[in-house]
């Protein structure tokens, strides 16, 4: 009887040793924890790069004193975000064309730079900007100077709607004022286009 008990005890000890050798090593919960400060910042889209380049088709309603003229053209912009913040430095240029009266062609150029603030979420990104710069107006007229240079301000905003990882649709509206020949013109501008982020 003693021999039987001794043999059974030896078999159980050997079986326990073999099972322990086949079990995978235990992994502590501490080793699975994500180190603090290594994840993306809250509220910041880590897929978005610091540069944005956009192009819009724009409509402008330009104040010419007693009346308004409808202008159509293109707007381009380049923005560079400051680190991971929502603020960016922006440069923009707009060229539009139209007619004051039939046969009297008008051309307006605005170029400027300023500051942009954008909520950089993953899908919809509202933003606002303020730009200051110069303006050039060229008129196809028989009386008076053919062109004027002046000062321009643009303030407004819009929304970027992402449809690819680095490509978004852009919708924009601005209040656009110019100072030409000591007279302020109050204008509005609206546009839609595409923006690339990298």
Secondary structure in CASP SS format (residue, H / E / C, confidence):
PFRMAT SS
TARGET T0000
AUTHOR 0000-0000-0000
METHOD secondary structure of the structure
MODEL  1
X C 1.00
X H 1.00
X H 1.00
X H 1.00
X H 1.00
X H 1.00
X H 1.00
X H 1.00
X H 1.00
X H 1.00
X H 1.00
X H 1.00
X H 1.00
X H 1.00
X H 1.00
X H 1.00
X H 1.00
X H 1.00
X H 1.00
X H 1.00
X H 1.00
X H 1.00
X C 1.00
X C 1.00
X C 1.00
X C 1.00
X C 1.00
X C 1.00
X H 1.00
X H 1.00
X H 1.00
X H 1.00
X C 1.00
X C 1.00
X C 1.00
X C 1.00
X C 1.00
X C 1.00
X C 1.00
X C 1.00
X C 1.00
X C 1.00
X C 1.00
X C 1.00
X C 1.00
X C 1.00
X C 1.00
X C 1.00
X C 1.00
X C 1.00
X E 1.00
X E 1.00
X E 1.00
X E 1.00
X E 1.00
X E 1.00
X E 1.00
X E 1.00
X E 1.00
X E 1.00
X E 1.00
X E 1.00
X E 1.00
X C 1.00
X C 1.00
X C 1.00
X C 1.00
X E 1.00
X E 1.00
X E 1.00
X E 1.00
X E 1.00
X E 1.00
X E 1.00
X E 1.00
X E 1.00
X E 1.00
X E 1.00
X E 1.00
X E 1.00
X E 1.00
X C 1.00
X C 1.00
X C 1.00
X C 1.00
X C 1.00
X E 1.00
X E 1.00
X E 1.00
X E 1.00
X E 1.00
X E 1.00
X E 1.00
X E 1.00
X E 1.00
X E 1.00
X E 1.00
X E 1.00
X E 1.00
X E 1.00
X E 1.00
X C 1.00
X C 1.00
X E 1.00
X E 1.00
X E 1.00
X E 1.00
X E 1.00
X E 1.00
X E 1.00
X E 1.00
X E 1.00
X E 1.00
X E 1.00
X E 1.00
X E 1.00
X E 1.00
X E 1.00
X C 1.00
X C 1.00
X C 1.00
X C 1.00
X C 1.00
X E 1.00
X E 1.00
X E 1.00
X E 1.00
X E 1.00
X E 1.00
X E 1.00
X E 1.00
X E 1.00
X E 1.00
X E 1.00
X E 1.00
X E 1.00
X E 1.00
X E 1.00
X E 1.00
X C 1.00
X C 1.00
X C 1.00
X C 1.00
X C 1.00
X C 1.00
X C 1.00
X E 1.00
X E 1.00
X E 1.00
X E 1.00
X E 1.00
X E 1.00
X E 1.00
X E 1.00
X E 1.00
X E 1.00
X E 1.00
X E 1.00
X E 1.00
X E 1.00
X E 1.00
X E 1.00
X C 1.00
X C 1.00
X C 1.00
X C 1.00
X E 1.00
X E 1.00
X E 1.00
X E 1.00
X E 1.00
X E 1.00
X E 1.00
X E 1.00
X E 1.00
X E 1.00
X E 1.00
X E 1.00
X E 1.00
X E 1.00
X C 1.00
X C 1.00
X E 1.00
X E 1.00
X E 1.00
X E 1.00
X E 1.00
X E 1.00
X E 1.00
X E 1.00
X E 1.00
X E 1.00
X E 1.00
X E 1.00
X E 1.00
X E 1.00
X E 1.00
X C 1.00
END
